[in-house]
Structures are given as C-alpha cells and as structure tokens.
Amino acid sequence: MNTIVIELLVNNHPGVMSHITGLIMRRACNIEGILCGTVGDGNTSRIYLLMKDDWRIPRIVRQLKNLYDVIEVVPRDDCDTAVFDRIPELIGTGVISPV
Amino acid sequence: MKMTGAELITRLLERQGINKIIGIPGSSNLPLYSALAESAISYVLARHEQGAGFIAQGIARSTGRPAVCFTTSGPGATNAITAIADAKLDSVPIIVITGQVATGMMGTDAFQEVDTYGLTIPITKHNFLVRTPDELLKIIPEAFTLAMSGRPGPVVIDIPRDVQTSMVEFDMYPAPGEKNNGMHPDMDRLERIAQKINSSRKPILYIGGGIISSDTCAGLYALSKRNSIPVTSSLMGLGAFPSDNPLFSGMLGMHGARYTNYILDEADLLVALGVRFDDRATGKAMEFAPNASVIHIDIDQAEIDKIRETDLNLIGDLRHSIKELVHLVEENRREDWMGYIASMKKEFPYPEPQSDSLFHPVNLLRAIHSRADKKSIVTTDVGQHQMWTAQYYPFNHPRTLLTSGGLGTMGFGLPTAIGAAIANPDRRIICISGDGSFLMNIQELATLKDLEPDLTVFIMNNNSLGLVRQQQELFFGKKYVSSLFGSNPDFAGIAEKFGIRGINLELENDPMRAIERSLGETGPCVVNVPVSLDDNVFPMVPPGSANREMIG
C-alpha cells in the first residue's frame, strides 16, 4: 500500500478532531493511523494522519485547509511511517489483545 | 459591565446591525427570547424551524447581508438542518443560534437534547459550541466575520441554557465582526489570464453565484463587452448579466437551452468565474466544454481543480480580480464568434409552447412577467416550475431570483419569499411554486398572514411531483410509482382559511385580469393554477450524460 502522512497544525480545542476526521470519513476514505499531541503552550496541536495515497488526497488537503481550526496542512511522502506500527510499544504495551 | 449571557447575545447582535430575529422559542432558548423583550431587535415567529431558516435565507439572499435565526434544542435544531444545509450549498450567510440543554446535562440524553454541534459539522461553514458566557464576546463577532468573508456560508452557534442565564462581566464590547477584505489578485497571473483571453478565438464565460455574492456584476459586464465574450450562466448566476443582451448566451446544463450547450462545445477557452462545476451545470464533467482550455477564478481554493483540471487559475475575490482584468484584455469585436452565437441562438432556442393557453406554464410565466413590477423579486420552489422559471422568466438584475440551487430543497419558496419581503418592504415578492413543493412548508402561510407583505404565490398545480414524473416517463418506462397525488387540497381555499386572499385561476372569467390583481393589490395572495400533467421541461440532459445529449 502506498501511504502518505498528512501533517496538520490545529487549534487545540474540543471538536477539532471531529471536524477533521469527519471531513475525511465523508469522502469514504479510511484513516490508517492517527498521532496527535499538543505543542508549545498547549494552544495548538500537531496531528499526523496516515492514509492511503490516492487521487483524493490533494482534494482532501485543500478542503482541510478550509477548516476554521486548521492552521496548516502539509501532505508528506518523506516520513518514516514505522512509528504507526509501534504505538502500543511506545505507549507501554497495549492491554487489549487483537481479536 | 455585568449582564447575563442572553443579554450579551442580544447586545452583540444589535451591534452587528441585526434588527430582526426569525425563530421559534422553546425551553432551551427561552432566556434568549426573554432578553429580546429588552432589546431593539424585533422578532418574527415562524411556524417551523425549517421555515425560520429559510426566512433568514430570504433576508440574506436578497440583501447579501447575514441574517439570524433562533431555534431551541433537540427538534428545534434538527428541524433547521435542511435550511442550514441549503445555505451551505448555495453559500448563503446565515447565523443560526440554537439553544442547548444546560452544560451539566449534556451527554445524558436529557429532554430535547441532541448533538447539534456534531450534526451541523458537515453542513456549516463553521460551528461553535459555547462553553462559558465570556466566550460569547469572541464567538458572536467571529461568527459574522466567518459568515460574510471569503466564500459566504452558514454558521451555527450552539448555546447551552446555563450559558444564557449565567452572569458575565467584561470591560468593553468587542468590535462587531466585519467582512475581511478580499485578497488582492496576483497581477502576474491576471496578465497571463488576459493574454490567454486575448489570444483565444472562441472564448466563453461560465458564471455562477460567486459573481452575485462578490458584487461583480458591473465588472463582469465590462469584461464581457470589452472583449466580446459571451456569457453563459449556471442557475445560481441568473440575474448577474442582463438576459436581453446579445452577449448573454443562456443558462447551461441539464435544462439549459440547446444553443447554450452547443456553444460551450464549440468554445476554445472557458473562463469560469465564481462557479463550482456542479454536475447539473456541466453534465458529464469529462465532456464539458471539450475543446476549451479552462481558466478558473474563485475565492475558495478548494474549488480549484476539484472537478475540472484548470490550465490557469486564480484564487481571490472576483470583484478585485475582474476590475483589474478588464483593463488587461484588449478591445475585440469578435465578429465571427458573435455571428456564430447569434445564429445558434436563432437555430436552437428553448422550445415554444404548443398552445397559447394561459394555463401552459411557459405562457403563465410570460404573463406574470408582463404584469409584474420590474423591481420584483422572484423565489421558486424546486421542480419543473423552477426550471421553467429559470428558462423563460427574464432576470436582469442580481438577487432578483432566489432559488435553491445546490441542495434543491422543496419547500424553499414560501419562507424564502417571506424573508425577501421582510428585507424589501417596498418591493413585490413573487413565489413561483408547485403543488408538491408548496405543501412542504405550507404552515408558513400563518407567518405570511402575521406580516401581510405584498407577496404573491403562484402554484403550478399538476397534481404530481412533476419533475419526478417526467424522469419516470423518460427514463423509467413510464412507471409512475409514487409521483401522482391521490388527493390534493384546494390551495386557494386553504389560503382563505389562513386569512389570505386565494384565487383559483380556472374559476376566473378573466384570468389575465386576476393575475394582474394578484400582483397589484396590497397584501399577500395565493393563486392556484392548474397545469397539464403532460407538459415536460425540455431540453433535458439525462443524468450522467454529456450536455450535448439533450432530449426534447
């Protein structure tokens, strides 16, 4: 699978994640992985979305730019996406076993 | 200063210049309504929140300025959703303030609780959930700025009941939200666009609602005239360019004139201004204007290259861009191209009605137009009557046709007409409707009676969902499933029972005189006009086909 990471800088406040994931979900796209955390004084957050790279990505990026709480969007194909496979390990081994 | 959240909301709305609120009270917005009693703002009580949303739209669409409506939580908010979604698709600046259950109750499935914030995410330009009353100082002005700036659109502000009742203390009022000035255009790109126009042989303009919302009609006229570029329009662009001008080349798309769609096939340069290449306009997008390079100017960057890859584009305010572009294009008379346009118009016009009966929709529309004051504003519902109006009623001024283009909402016509009447008390408002559509917000006849504006409704009554029936006839083997009404009310009689003048045109000895009276006498009037079930809207491009494949 050809993947791409969409990096976003957003206002850190309730509902922002819902706006972003909703926009993507409504275009029948799946998000393969999400990493998110606050930056600096906590007023903003950085979000990394791991997605399948296809023709819809440029359109989604343009539409994400229109969201009020999105400050910046950069699609990146230069990322090491291995981190998305290691989230439980990085957090401390997951307690929920895969089915 | 110290006041309740509800008082602060009304003060901030007053400071935005709002003088009328449309809405319906309920338990979650009663504090807000109570504050209205102490305010200079007057209210209009609608009879359904969808009606309230469309009345607000009527104000906003006819003036270009944001309008506000109030609903309560739960069903109040869900009822308004159709009107909000409609405003999103047609880029109409309305601000919907919904009451919400108290913050402590949220998430408990409280009485009349619904996740208004979550429900309205995909149908608003932006939405806010106010958590504390001091946030109102920022959110209310910001909502106005957002609704008006860039590509306009609806904003929802969800305000829990306790935020309305608790006290807030502050030093000074925030500045009212204003429209952000549009960006100045990239001159280098504009010069390249001008070169492309200058070197083209058969350029054509494809214009839409963006011309009207950016107030670019004068600039468009100058551009079209100077370089002799014919103008084709989407449904939303009608009125932006005088329809009787030789440069006007009609409405394109599914129910556009044959000549318009043929001319677009012939063009070598498509200059798309304030449009979004909607499928009803372009038909099969790959085969739209197949021989043309595409220039697209729009304020919304997300519209560029969305449907059709552009050769050259410019993101920015059309008013500034076109003003500059006019000086960059050469004067050109394009005699060959103009001659071709004129001959196509003559050869492939809209079909003429087979009969001269006043009860044929086309003749009826011409009769209405001939008797209506030229400053009148026309609203439509959705269906055959809407397309006939777009085809045959000449619109020569912006904001004189208010119609649901993107969402195609039946029930739009009456409440939107009421809103237009509120904002334009000196003008006659004409609502062209169908029997199917009119029933969908018929309760607003009560609001109409409350206000008694000069508003005339014409119902083209064919006892069916006409455009559905037409599609079943053409594309579904004449299987008329669920499109013919088993019964229909006496619309003139219903109007009378609401206290409004009702006319049954078929019972009039002099129907033409009755139309004249309905448009001339003060106050509202509902005119029922029986029309034949067999009259179809032509031409018609089958859904999914290229625009050249027109039926009829």
Interface residues (C-beta under 8 A of the other chain):
Chain A: P14 G15 S18 H19 G22 L23 R26 P58 R59 R62 Q63 K65 N66 L67 Y68
Chain B: Y117 G118 I121 P122 K125 H126 N127 L129 L146 D300 Q301 A302 I304 D305 K306
